[in-house]
Amino acid sequence: MIIDTRYNKLAEGLTGFSCDLQKGERVLIDAFDVPEAMVIALIRATRARGAHPYVNIHRARVTRELMLGAEEVQYAPHAEVELKRMEKMDAYIALRGSDNIFENSDIPSSRVQLISRLMKPVIDHRVNKTKWVVLRWPTSAMAQQAGKSTEEFEDFYFKVCTLDYARLIPGMNVLRDLMEKTDRVHIKGPGTDLHFSIKGIRAKECGGQRNIPDGEVFSCPVKNSVEGVVQYNAPTVYLDTSFDNIRLVFEKGKIVEATSNNTKRLNEILDSDPGARYIGEFAIGFNPHILEPMRDILFDEKIAGSFHFTPGQAYEGYGNGNKSQVHWDMVNIQRPEWGGGEIWFDGKLIRKDGLFVPKSLHKLNPDYLLSEK
């Protein structure tokens, strides 16, 4: 089969730079409504590195039908099997396409929560015990979300996903080290005035080795330290429901008030378990190619000049110990056209209106990342 050169380039990056597959390693390729040619490109790239590919092929409408009738007696054995398989894997590559991002919107929340609870050990093992990378696949539905033609969006997608992510490394390392030395964080902007501590919590640089597209450094607040209010200005989709204008109020780390265009559903999700009302991640995004939200979090959380502040599960080794079946990355964009804003570390201005202020962090600003080498 003759394969699009863009597919081959992406497959080489995913198996090479992102997962660094070694001879003899096993990798599970999870393909959700993805062209066969891309899956074959990944199989070939895996074998070229001397590793062993395993493949899952998913179809959204089939998955929906299974979820509509989900029962614990059915999904508990399924989760056990999936966990056993994941425990045999050294790496995991997931490509997730969708012709309809709301395909599962009519699944009762009780069924979704049941499946999330049962599958959580599988996800935890994959996240914490394997080398992994996850990315979307460009579809007409995604092009519509982004307000672009199909061809224009595909060009944008492959430009973003095959970015020279190694160029992010110097600036990301500086920001990571700075966050690990920081105690107090203050975030200001329209409708936002947040105070919290990240003292003693590690930070992680993300430059194409976990998510594609990438471009963030994340840490986590001390669990009970969050005080104030945040007004998110980027739309979001979670559990196949669309939300706009989410506003959260915090006291002693807990979300005590939550409103949006769908306040009822928002609070249902935040009441999924006790940990869902605490924050499990604080991250700063800086991908220079991603400027506007498109209701796809793998893109939106990397928007240049953004931060996300995430209710729910914290990452092992980089978190505050918060546990939840929820991990909801909610995004605020601080560039001037979105209202601006500031991030302060221990009383020092770190970023203003989406641009890093200290000279040591200028390599994360778009003018450097998009300049000629």
N, C-alpha and C positions, 0 to 999 in steps of 0.2 A: 504494500500500500504506500502510495506517495503521500507524504504528510506535509501540511503547511509549515513553512520554515519558522513561523512565529510559534507554532505548537512545540516544535523541537527545541527552540531557544528557551521557552518557558519550562519545559520538562527538564532540560539540563540544569536550569537554575534551581528548580525545586528539589531534584535529587542530589545536586551538588552543593551549591552555596547554602541552601536552606536546611537540608537534612544531613548533608555530608555523609551519604551512604557509603559504607565500607564493605569490602568483600565478605560475603557470607551472612550479612545482616538481612533480616526480614522486614519488609515494608508492606503495610496494608494500604491499598489505594481505594479510597471511598469516593465513588463517582455518582453524583446526583444530577440526573438529566444533563449529562455531558456527552458531547460527540464521541463516538467510538474512536475516531482518529486521535483524539487527545489522550484517551486511555492507553491506546497502543503506543503513543509517543512516550508516555510515562513508563510503560513496561520495558520498552527498548532502552530508555535512558537508565532504568534501574539495572537491567542486565549488563549494560555497558560498564557499570561500576562494580560488577561482580556480586551484586546483591540479588535477593530473591523477591519477586513481586507476588502479592496476593490481591485479589480484586473483589470489591463489592459493587454491584450495579443497582442503583435505586431509581425508582420512578415515583414522582410526587403523588400522583393520583392513587397509585397502589398503596403507598404509605398512608395516605389519608384514610383510605378504606379500612386498613388495619386499625388505625388509631380511633376511628369512630366507634368501634366495638371493643376497645381495649379493656381487659380485665386482668387483675393481678395474677390469676391462675394461668393466664396465657403469657404475660410479659415477664413474670418472675423467672421462668426457665429460660426465656429468650435472653434476658439480661445476664444470667449465669453463663450461658454459652458465649455471649459476646465478650464477657470479662475474661473467660478462659482463653479466647482467641487473642484478645488484646495483650494478655500476659505473655504470649509467645512472640509478640512483635517488638522489633527494635525501633521502628519508625512508623509514622502515619502521615499520609498525604490525602487531604480531602479537597475535592473540587465540587462546589455546590452551585448548580444552575437551577433556574426556576422560570417557568413560563408564566407563573402567577404567584406573586409573593404572598398573596392572601389565600393560597390553596387550602390551608388548614384553619381558616378563620371561623368555620362553623363547628369545629370540634369542641365539645364541652370542656370547660376549664378543669373539671374534675378528672377527665381522662388525661389531659395534658399533664397535670400535676402528678398523676399516678405514674405515667411513663417517665417523667423527669426524675421522680424519686427512685424508681427502680434502676434507671440507667445511669444514675449519678456515679456509682462506683466505677463503671466503665470509663466515663469521661474523666474522672479523677485519676485513674491509672494512666490513661492516654496523656493527659496534661503533665502529670508529675513524673512518669516513669519511661516515656518514650521521647525520641526526637520527632517533632511533628511540625507540620505547616498546613494551614487551612486557607483556602481562597474561594472566591465566587467564580462563576463562569459567565461570560457576557451573553446575554439573551436580549430579545426584543423587549421583554418586560423590564429589564434593567435599564435599557436605553430610554424607555418611556419614563421611568423613575427619574433619570438624570436629565430629562428634557432634551435628549439628543437623538439624532437619527441613528439607525442601527450601525451603519458604517462608521460614523463619527465616534460612536461610543466604543466600538471594537478597537479603533485606532487609539483612543484614550486609554482603554483597558490594558492593551499590550504595552503601551508606553509606560504606564504606571507600574505594571507588574514585572517588567524587565528593567526597571530603574537600576542603575549601578548602586546597589545598597551599601556597598563597601565605603562609598563616599560619606555616608552618614556617621561612620564609626568614630572619628576623632571628636566631633561635637557631642555625640551621644555619651561618650565616655566621660567627658567633662560634666555634662548635666547629671549623669548618674552619680558621680562622686560628690557633686554639690548637694544633691538631694539626700544622700546618705549622711552628710554632715549637718543637715538642717533640722531644726526643732520646729519652729512655728511657721506656718504658712497662712498667708492672708490673700484672699482672692476678692477683687472688687470689679464691679461692672453694673450695667443696667439691671436692676432687680436682684443683684447678687452682692452679698457681703458675708463671706465665709471665713471662719477662723478654725484651724485645727493643727495638731502636731503630727509630724512624721518621724519623731525622734526614735532612734534605735531600730527603724524598719529599713530593710534593704531596698534598693532600687534596681530596676532591670531595664537595660537598653534593648530596644526591639528594632532591628534593622534587616528584616527579610528572612529571619530564621524561624519564625513561628506563624505569623500571618503575612499574607501577600494580598493587597499592598501593605506596606509597613511604614514606620516612621513615628515612634513614640518612645518615651521613657516613663515607666510607671513605678509607683510605690503604693503606699496605703496609709490612711490616717490611723493613729492610735484610736482604738475602737470607740472609746467614750469621750474623745476630745472634740468632736465636731460640734460647732455652734454657729448659728446664723441661718442664712437663707441663700438658695441658689435658684436662679431662673434660667432654665435651659432654652436656648433659642434655635436649636436644630431639631427638626422633626425626627421621630424614631418609630420603629416598628418592633414590637416585642410580642412573642407568642401569637403572631399573625394578627395583631391589632395595632392600628396606627394611632400615634399620640402626638399632640402638638402642645407647646407652651407648658411643659411640666414645670411645676414650682414645688420645691421641697423646703420645709422648715425643720431645723435640727435643734434638739436640746440634749445635752450630755451624750452626743453621738447618735441618738435615735431620731428617725423621721417621725415627727409628731403631727405634721400636717402635710398633705400631698394633694395637689390639684392639677388639673389639665383640662383639655377639651373632652376627656373621657375619665372624669374623676372616679367614678364608680369602679371601672375596670382597673384603673391604676391602683387603687387601694386593695382590690381583690388580690392582685399580684403581690403587692407589698405585705399582705397578710398570709402569704403562702406558708411561711414559717417565721420564727422569731428573728432569724438572721437577716431576713429580707429588708428589714427597716434600719439596718446598719450598713455603713459603707465598707466595701471590700477592695476598692481600687481608686487611686488618684493618678491620673496620667496626663502628660503634656504631649500634644500632637504637632508634627511639623513636616508632613510630606508636601513638597513644593508643588506637586502636580495636582493635588486634591484641594479644591477651593470651595466647593459648594456641596451641601448635603444632598444625598439621594436616597435616604431611607434605607441604606444598607450599611450596617454598623462596621463591617470590615473596611469600608472606605471612609465612612463619616468620622470614625474615632481617630483617623490619621490626618484630618483636615489641617492645613497650615494655619497656625494661629489659634488652635483650639485647645481645650482641656476636656477630659471626661472624668466624671465623679460618679462612681458605680455602686448602686445598692446591691448587697448580696454577698456571694461567695468571694473570699479572699484567696489569692494564689499562695500555694504552699511555698514557704521560704522567702516570700516577699510580701507577706500580709500580716494581719493583726489577729489571726486565728478565727475570724468570723466564718461561720458555716451556714450555707443556705443552698437550696435548689435553684435560687435565682442568681443570675449575674447579668445585670442590665446596664450596659454602657450608655449613659446619657451624656450628650455633648453640648458644650457651650463654645461658640466661636467668638473670639475677641478682636478680630480685625476691625478697622474703623467702619467699614460698610455694614458691619453687624452690631455696631454700637460701642465697640472698643472694650477695654478692660485692662486690668493689671494683675500680675502675680508677684507677690512679695515673699522672700525667704528671710526669716529672722530680721525683718526691718529693712532689707535691701531689695530694691526693685529689680526683678529678674526679667520680666517680659512686660512690655507696654504695647497695647493695640496690636498684639499678635507677633511682635518682633522682639527677639532677645536683646537685652540692653548690655550686659557685661561683654567685653571684648572677647573673652574666652569662649563665649557661646555664639558668636557671630557666624560660625560655620554651620549652624542649624537654620539660619535665615535663608529665605528663598533666593536672594540675589547671589549668595555663594553657591548653594546647591545646584542652581540652574546655570551657573557660569561655565565657561569653557575651562577645562583643566589646564 
